[in-house]
Amino acid sequence: MRRRRFLATLPAAAAGAAILPGLNVEAQRPAEANGAQSEAELPKFQAAGAERFRRPDVHAGDRPAGASFASRSAAMGCNGAAGTAHPLATQTAIEILKKGGSACDAAVAANAVLGFVEPVSSGLGGDCYAFVWDPKTQKLEGMASSGASPKGLSLETVRSRAVMVDGKAVIPPLGAVSVSVPGALAGWWALHERYGKLKWAELFEPAINACENGSPVPQIIGAYLKRNVMAFLRPGSGVEETQNMLHTYAPGGRPPNEGEVRRNPDLAKTYRMIAEGGAQVFYDGPIAETIEAYFKRIGGWMTRADLAAHKAVWPTPLQSDYRGVTVYAMGENTQGLATLQMLNMIEQFDMRGYGFQSPESLQVMIEAKRLAYEDRARYYADPRFSKVPVEWLNSKEYAKERAKLIKLDSILTPIYPGQAPSHGDTTYFTTADKDGMMVSIIQSNFRGMGSGLVADRLGFMFQDRGELFSLQPGHPNIYAPGKRPFQTIIPGFAAKNGKPWISFGVMGGDMQPQGQTQIIVNRVDYGLDVQAAADSPRWHHEGSSQSMGEDMRGLGPKGILRLESGVPKATRDKLVALGWPMGASDGGFGRYECIELMESHYDGHNDRVYSAGSEMRCDAVALAY
């Protein structure tokens, strides 16, 4: 029997690795030389002091049923389900559902809790996107709440603050120049206004209680929290002011260790104001006044007017068919289209015939990623400012032409985006309720905790999403005042025969379309269940000839390919022989949650069943009842 290799749960760099200025650990990936790692070197991301567990001859215990590499069984229930990156947030969602709340109510309440317990990935200072399956209309609705850059911050000023990386001017990853308007709360408000059942204030009670009474810091969140705080404090980080950050996340001069109870009374006060006054107090009330005064004090640009101008929108989801399954993607200013582009190309190949975790299957997916990401960097942007050729990029005809470039026995070099026809780092969670509503929602401060900036006594950090703007003249994603930057965060959803099937997502910057694609292929082509599809070893490719704001540079024309240690050695060896530059298994393979809707026809009864899967690569828990 094949066994899943032992993996420690901490997705961090090797013990003792240096922290790059202003970068979350997920972005700290050096380019390695060609060649495979030896078995004894894998994995490379245990916590300091855990070297005694680095035993290549030790594997996980054998499961008596299901996939041998699966970490656990899916959680199943008939009335509701939730999966988040923290046990307390999942429990909160289930409690809200049991009180009669909708899946949207549960999602908002869970996100508020995550803003406290998982500040390394989420919070009031970030943006938010969601898919909602509406059981009344039997349609999937999209909600996008992505904030724009400050109106008073000009392109000239941004360029004057740019830093040089590999000879190119880019926006710094930290500080006020990277801050865009937080959209998360407007997204929560929009979801509740349209689909809420409980009172708005009720949704914040669990988060307020947690902020005031405290919650133990789990292993992975604790590790990221320490690394982020160190990055903000590093000389030359670009963060204008750090005392508020220390007050909120490192009281007493240090961040908490694993298992220590952390509190955030400032965030509790902010949540109380929002619970009583709604989103208005944040975007055009006392909280907005505090934010404007703070940025004025530190020399930033965000104003109350910038905040007041923000509204969530309800865009029509993009979609494509993959072997009879309708896969949906978020459009707007996100990278959601990349998932559909990858699947459209992969559909041209016999993935099932190649075999699960075979070198041929991985080769096809990796090359499809590279081709899609060339288009992603060339064309994706805020559609209010640039005409994105979505229809052409998502067409089956274009996918067939691009798929012809993929070879099983060689790597495509050089690689370019398609020529368009002329036309004049993140937390994911999902909920489902007794009525059949399913919510796929993702929320993020972008790179780790965000910009490093915390307004006076508000208890949350502002996102650094503005780093994703381009400074290249003529680029669709070039910085402009009042423009939304390219977005990495994308929810996932798929349906079968017009009925909802899975609400899912894979967190982690550029890993998100790659991870979503691997989940769909695992489910559709290889028949893995909702949990095994997540536990299957993943690949992650970084780098392209085109550059988006968050792309790592200097990786060479083929980029860097990273494989988890569970990928078969024969597959690894074959990919190395093809010439792929191999990087370390660094833990940057995304973090997943999923709820599957199934039907039970047994003993004369027809029942709805939710099956919820969670991620072994983070502090996640999925529950159903």
N, C-alpha and C positions, 0 to 999 in steps of 0.2 A: 504494500500500500504506500502511495506517495504521502508524505507528511509535510505540513507547512513548517518551514524553517522558523526557529525562534527569532522573534523581532522584539526588541525593546520598544516601548511605546513613545519614546521622546524623539520627535522629529527636529533635532537640532544638529548643529555642526559638531564635528568631533570635539571631544573635550579639549579645552585649551585653545581652540581656534580663535583667531582675532576677530573682533567685531568691526566691520567696516563703518566708517562714519555715516550716520543717517540711514543705515539700511537694516531692515528686519532680517533675521537669520535666514529666512527663506530665499532672500536675494543674494546670500553670500555663498556663491558657488564658483569656485575657481575653475578655470579651464584645465583639464587634465590631459596628459599625453595619451596617444592612442594605446589601446590594449585593454584587456579585461583584468579585473581585480582577481586576486586569488581567493579561494574559498575562505581561507583563514582571515582575510581582511574584512569580510562581510558579517553583519552590517556595521556601519561606521557612525551611528548616531545615538549611542547610548549616553546616559548622563555620566558626568564625572563620578568616578568611584564604582561604576558598574562594569568594569573590565572583567570581573569574574564571571559575568554572564556571556561574554563573547566566545561562545563555544560553537564552532561550525558543525560539530558532531551532535549537538543537542537540538531537538526539534520540539514542536508542540505535541501535546498528547494526541492520540488517535481518536477521531470521532467515529462513533458506531454507525452513523448514517449521514448522508449528504456528502458534499465535496470534502475531500481530505484536507484541503487547505482552509476551509471555513473556520472562522473564529468562534462562531456561536450560531444558534438558530434564530430565525426571524421572530419578532414579537407579533402575535396575532390576536385580533379581537373583532367583534362585530359592531361596536358602537362608536369607536373613534380611535385615533392613533396620533402619535407625535414622535418626531425624531429631531434632536438638536445636539449641539456640541457640548452640552453640559447637563448632568443629571437634574439639577434644580430647575433648569428651563424646561426640560421635558416634563417633569412632574407638574410644573405650573400649567403647561398647556393641557395636560390631562385633567387637572382640577377645574380649569375653566370650561372644558368640554362637559364635564360631569355636572357643572352648575347650569348647563343649558346654553352655554356660549357657542357661537359658530366657530368654524375652523379659522375664520379671520380674527375673531376675538382671541382665540388661543394663540394665533401667530403673533399678534400685537403684544399680548401679555408675556409670551416667551421671549420676544425680542427685547422688551424692556428689562427682563431679568438678565438676558445675555449682555446687555449694555453694562451691567455691573459685574457679573461673574466672569465674563470673557471680554475684557476691555482691549485685549490684544488683537481682536478681530472685528469688533462691532461697537456700536454706541450711537448716541444722539448726534455726534459730530460727523456721521457718515451718510452715505446714500442707501437707497433701498429699491429693489425690484421684486415683483411677484407675479405669478400666474395663479388664477383662481378658476377652478372648474365650478361653474354655476349649475347646480342640479336642476334649477327651475327652467333655465333656457337651454340646458344641455350644450353649453358653449364654454370655451376657454377664454377668459378675459385676461388681458395684460395690464399691469400697473407699473409705471415707471416714475421714480422720484429721484432724479439726478440733478444736483445743484450746479449752477453756473458760476463762472469766475466773477470776481467783483467788477462792477462797472467802472470804478475809478482806477483800476490797474491796467495800464496801457501795455501794448506789445513792446514799446521802447523800454519801459521800466523793467519788464520781465527779462528782456535781453540783457539789460545792464546787470541783472542779478544772476545771469546764467553761469554755469560751470562748464568747463571743458572736459569731455570724456572721449578718448580716442580721436581727438582733433575736432570734435563736433560740440557745438553749444547746446546744452540741455538744461531744462529747468531743475533746480535743486530739489532733492527729495524731502527736505524738511524746511520748516519756517513758514512765515506768512505768505511768501510768494507762491507756495504750493497749495494754499487753502482755497477751496471752493465752497459754495453755500451748502450746508448740511440738508439733505433731502429726506432723511429717514423718518422724522416725525410727520412730515406732510404725507408720506406714504402710509404710515400707520393710520392717520386721520382719514385718508381717502378710503382705505380698506374698511374701517369701522363705519364710516358714513354710509357706504353702499351695502355692506354685508353684516354689520354688527348686530348682536342681539342683546348683549349685556350693556349696562351703563358704561360709558367711557371711563369714569373714575375707577370702576371695579377692576379694570384691566391693569392698573398700576399698583394695586394693593400688594400683590406678591413681591414686586420689585422693590417697593418702598420698604417693606418689612425686611427683605434681604439686605438692603443697603444699611439699614439702621442696626440690625442684629448681627449681621456678618455671615460670611460663608467661608468654609475652608478652601484654600487655594489648591486646585488639583495639579498633577504632575506637569502636564504639557503647557497649560496656561501659565503656570508659575515660571517655567523655563523661559517662555517667550517674554513674559513681563520683565524679568531681569535683563534680558538682552536688549529690549527696547529702551529701558531706562538708561542703561550704559551707553547706548548709541546717542540718545538725546544729550547726554552730559559730555560726550567726547569733544575736545577742543576743535573748533572749526565746523561743528555740526550744522550751523546755520540757524539754530533755534534761538529766537530773539530773547526769550524769557523762559527759565526753567523752574523757578520757585513754585509756581502753581502746579506744575507737573509733579514735582517732588511731594508737595503737600497732599496731592490726591492719590498718587500711586506708590510713594515711598515715604510715608510719614515716619519720623524718627530717623531719617537718613538712609533707609534701605527698603527695597521692596520685600514683600513677604516670601518666606520659604514655603515649600510644599507642605500642606497640612496646617499652616498657620491661618488663623481666621482674619479675614480682611473686611473692612467696612468702608462705606463712602457716604457719610452724612450729607455732604454737599449735593450729591446726586439725588439723595432722598428728597431734599428740599426742592430741587429742580423738578423732580417727578411730581411732587405734591402740587406745585404751581401748574403744571401741565394737566394733571388730573382734574383740577378745579376749573381751569380757564381754557382748556382745549389747546389746539395747535397755535391759536392766535397769540397767546402770551409768549410763545417762542419766536414767531416770525414777525410780529408787529406789536410787541408789548414789552413788559419789564425785562424779560430775558434778552430780547433783541437789543434793548438799551444797554444792558451789561456787556453784550458781545461787541457792540459798536464802540463803547468806551474803552474796552480792553484793546481792541485792534488799533485804535487811535493812540493809546498810550505806548504801545510797543512799536509803532511805525508801520502797522499793517494797513489793509485797504477795505476790509469787509464793513459794510454799513447796515443800518436798519433797513434802508431802502432796498439793498440787495436781498436781504432776508424776506422782506414783505413781497417782493416780486416773484418769489418761488411758489410754484403749484405743481402738484403731482398730475400726471396725465395717464390716460387709458389707451395705449396704442394697440392696434390689431397685431396679434402674434404672427410671426413668420412660421411657415411650416413646410415640410417635405415628407415624402413617403420613403420609408426604408424597409423593403421586403414586406410590405403590407402593414407596417406600423407607421402611424402618423407621428412624426417627431416635431415638436414645437420649439421655437427659439424667440428670444427677445430681440427686437430690432432696435430702434432708436439709436443712441450713441454707444451701443455695446458691441461685444465680440460674439454675440449669440449666433450670428450668421455663420461663423466659422465651423460650428458643430454640424450644421446642415451641409456646408460645402464638403467637409470631410466625409460624411456619410454618403453623400451623393457620389463621390469618387469610389469609396470602398465598396459600394453596391455593385460596381462593375467586376468585382473579383469573387472567386469562390472561397470565401472565408471558412465556411464549414469544412470544405474539402481540404483546405490547407491544414486544419487541425488547431485545436486550442493551444495557445502559447507556442505555436510553431514559429520558426524564423520567417517563413513566408507571410504569415498573418501579421506579425509585427512590422515587417518591412513595408507592407502595403499601408498600414495605418500611419507609420512614421512619415512616409513620403507624402501621403495625403495631407498630413498636418503641415508639412513644409510648404506645400503648394497653396493650401488655404491661408496660411499665415503670411505669405507674400502678398496676397490680396488684402488681407486684414490690415497690414501695415500701409498699403498703398491707398486703400479706398475708404476704410471705416472712419466715420466722424459724425458729428452732430448734424442730422439731416436738415436742421433749420438753417444751417450755414453752408452746407455742401450737398450737392446732389449725389447720393450714393447709388450706384447701379445695382440695387438689390436684386431685382428680377433676373438680370443677366447672371449675376454671381450665384444665384440659387437655382439656376436652370439645370435640368438634366443634360441638355445638349452641351453646355459649357463643361459640366462635370465629366462627360464622356471624353471630350477633347483633352482635358487635363489628365484624366486617368491614363490616357495613352502614353504619358510621359513616365509613368511608374514602371520600373523594371524590378524583377525579383532577384536579379543577379548583379545589380550595380546601383550605385547611388547617383541621383540626378545632380549634376554639377556642370555649369552654374545653374542657378534656379532664379526665375523671375516671376513677377505677378503677371496675370493675364492682361491682355490689352482690351480695355473696355470699349465697347462700341460708342461712337460719338452721340451725344445727346445735347444738341444745341448747349494673502495675502487676501479677510472675508469670512463671514460665517453664513452657513446655509442651514435652513431648517424647514421642516414640512409638517403639516397638520391635516387631519381629516375628521369630519364629524358624522353624526348619526344620520344626517339628511343626504349624505353623499357629496358634500362640498369638500374639495381638496385644494390645499394651498401649497404652492411651491414658492418659497421666499428666500431671498438672499440679501445680506446687508453687510456693509464693510466701511472701514475707514481707509481703505486701500492698503498701503504698505505697512503691515503690522498695526501699531496703535494709532498711527497717523502722523501729523505734522510736528508733534512735540509741544503744541500750544494748548493750554487749558485756560479758559476765561475765569476771571475772579470768582471763586467759590461756586462754580456751576457743576463741577464734578465730572466733566467729560472732555475728551480731546477732539480737536477739529481734524478732519481728514486732510490728507495730502494728495488728493486726487488730481490736483492741477499739474503734478509732475508728468502726467500722461499727455499733456499737450506737446505738439511738435513746434520747433522753432525754425523748421525748414521752409523757406519762402515758397508759396504756392501750394503747400501741402494741405489737403482737406481738413486735417486736424490741427492746423497752426493755431497758436493762441490768439484769442480775441476777447475783449471785455464782454461779459454777459453771455459767453458761450459755454456749453457743456463739454468737458473733456471726454475723450475716448474712455469707455468704461470696460473694465474686465469682468465685473460681477454679472452673472447670468443665471436665472433659475432654469430648470429643465422640466419638461413634461412630455408624456407620450400617450397616445390613445390607440385603441384597436376597434375597428368597425364602428366608429363614431362614439365609443364609450371610453371614459377615462381608464387608463391602465396604470401608469406610474407617475408619481410626483417626486422628482429627484433633483439632486444637484451635486456638484463636486467643487469644493472651494479651492482657492489657491492661484490667483493671478492668471498667468498664461496657461496654467495647467487645466483650467476649467473646461474649454472645449475638448481638449485632449482626454480629460477624465470622463466627460459626458459621453464622448464617442466610444471609449472603452467599455463603459457600462452598457450602452445600447448593443454593441457587438457581443458582449458577454451574455446578455439576455436573449437577443434575437437569434444570433448565429450559433451560440453554444448552449443555450437553454439553461444557464445558471439561474438559481433562485435569487431573491432580492438581497440576501445576505452574502452568498457565495460570490455574486457578481462584484461586490465591493471588496471582498477579501482576496480576490484573485490578484496575483502580482501585477503591478503596473509599470509602464514605461513613461518617461517624460523627456521630450526633446526641447532643447533651448537653442535660440539663435536663428537668425534668418538674414538674408542679404538686405532686406528692407528693415527699417527700424521703427518700432513704436516706442513711446516714451518709457515703458517699463522693461523693454528688452535689454538683456545683458549684451554687452558689446565685446568685441575682440575674441570671439569664439571660433573664427575661421568660417570658410564657406559651407562646411557640413554641420556646423553647430556642435553641440554636445548631447550625446544620448545617455540617459541614466536609466538603469534597470533595477528594480527591486530584487533582493537576493532570492526571492522565490521563483524568478524566471529560470526555466531549465538551463543547465549548463550547456547543453548542445545548442540551444537557441542563442545563448549569449556568444558562444564560440563562433557560430555562423555569422552573426551580425558583426563581430569583430573582424572576421575574415573578409567581409564585404568592404570594410574600411571605415566603419563608424567610429568616430572618436568617443571613447567611453569615459563617463564621469562617475564619481562616487555615488553610491546610494545614500543620498543626503536627507531623506525624509520629505522632500518637496513633491510628493505624489498626490497631493490633494486630500480633501476630507469630505466624506460623502454621507448623506442621509437619504432615505427613500421610503415611500409608502406605496404599496401596490394594492390596487383594488381587485379582489377576486370574487367569484361567485361560488357558493356551495349549494349543491343539489343533493341532499342526503336525507334519507328516512322520511321522504315526503315533504321536506321543507326547502324553501328557497331563501338563502341568506346571503347578505353582503358580508364579506370578510376583508378586513384590512391586514396586510402583512407588512411589517415595518422592519427595515434593516438599518444598521448604524455602522459607524466607522471605527475600525480598530486602531487607526492612526492618530486618534485624538481622544479627548475625554468624553466621548459621545455616548449617549444612551437613547435607545428607541423603546417606546412602550405602546401598548394597545390595551383596550378593555372591551 
